[in-house]
Structure formats: structure tokens, C-alpha cells
Amino acid sequence: MKNVLVALLLLISNPSILWAASVDDSLSVVRKTNKSAIESQQRIDQLSIQSQKLLEEYQQIIQNTDYQNAYNFQLKQLKEDQETELASLQKQIDEINTTQLRIMPLMNSMADSLEKFVVLDLPFHQEDRVGSVIQLKQYLRNPSLSLPKKYRLLLEAFQIENNYGRTVESYRDSLSLNGETLSVEFLRIGRVALYYRTLDGHVSGRWNTESNDWDDLPDAFDRNLSDAIRVASNQVAPQLLRLPMVNPQ
């Protein structure tokens, strides 16, 4: 109790001691407050940085999601377009198969008709022409050939036969006549008339479409036939000639 009284007496007798203690306490409070403020600001800064990172990550996720949605939409459109195209191609394939089933019998029938036509036509280049038709029919039966190529070969065969009706030619070949084989020169005038003359010029004749046989040509036409053969061979200029012909049926 005595010591306490002494201390009080000292404080009362020396007020500077009391003021110094108050300043120290205030400074201590300020320091603590500043430290606390600094620590709080640091935490605020860290939270702000974390928040900014989270915001950026969120924005990146949103952006990536938009890109992904757009990409998924494009994929969906592409898939739908491909499915539409595949359906169209499948329809075309089905139509081609149907066309093949319908056109092949028609093409075979056309080849048969062409063969009959060649056999019944004037007997010029007949062996080669019949052989060409037989080869054509073999092509049509060949499964490795495409339908367009078969159709092209068929049209070419018809075109070749069609051209014979618009041309004039002379050529040498053998002719079986009355059990004898003769070397002759033929004269073909389109599909209207066919003549022959032996190489020595002694025998000549024409094809009779009514009897399907050869008729002897009168001697009076020998000169005209010789001139016609030279015209067809481009040895002389074209000229008007008189030759016996059968009226077309």
C-alpha cells in the first residue's frame, strides 16, 4: 500500500511521465491500426486478384462455350447436308439401276435388229459387217463394260450402217458365183444398187433385191459400169451415168 502511494505521488509530482505513457499508448494503437489496415488491404488486393482471375476464367469459359456451340451447329449443318447428298446419290443410283434394267433389253433388241438388217441388206462387206454386229453383241453381254460405253458402241454401229446409205464406193473382193470363186471389183451406190465386174472386164452383174441373187449385166452397160467404178475410186470427175437399177420397195 505504501508503494502504491509512492507511485501516485510520483505521477502527481511529475505529470510528464503520465503524458509520455499516453503518447506511447496512442502510437502503439496507431501502429496496430496501420498494420491491421495494411494486412486488410493486402487481403483485399489478393481477393481482388483472385476475383479478376475468376472473372477472366468465367469469360473464357463463356467464350469457349460460344465457340463450341457454333462449331457444333456447323457440324450439325454439315451432317444434315451430307445426309441429304447421300440420299440424293442413293436415289440416282437406284434410278440408274432401274434404267439399266430397262435399257439393256432394248439395246439387245436393237443389236438383234441390226444383225437381221445386215443379213437382209445388199451383200457388200457382208462378212465384216456381220462379224462387227456379233462382236457388238458380245460387248453388250460383257459385265465389265459400263452402260454408257455399251450404248456408245451400239450407236457407233448404227452410225456406220447409216453412213453406207449416203456414200458411193468401189472395192475389190472375191465373189462365189455358180460354184466358182471370182476376183471382182464391186461398185456400191448407197444402199440402192450393187454391181460387180471381173478384173478382166469380161463378166459383170448387179444384185437383184427381188430375187436376192445376181443378174448378168448386159454388155451395153460395160462402159458405163467401168466409168462409174473410176468415179467411185476418185480417178475421174463425177459425171452422169446410166446404169440399170431396181425400183426401191
Secondary structure, 3 states (H helix, E strand, C coil): CHHHHHHHHHHHHCHHHHHHHHHHHHHHHHHHHHHHHHHHHHHHHHHHHHHHHHHHHHHHHHHHHHHHHHHHHHHHHHHHHHHHHHHHHHHHHHHHHHHHHHHHHHHHHHHHHHHHHHHHCCCCCHHHHHHHHHHHHHHHCCCCCCHHHHHHHHHHHHHHHHHHCCCEEEEEEEEEECCEEEEEEEEEECCCEEEEEECCCCCEEEEECCCCEEEECCHHHHHHHHHHHHHHCCCCCCCCCCCCCCCCC
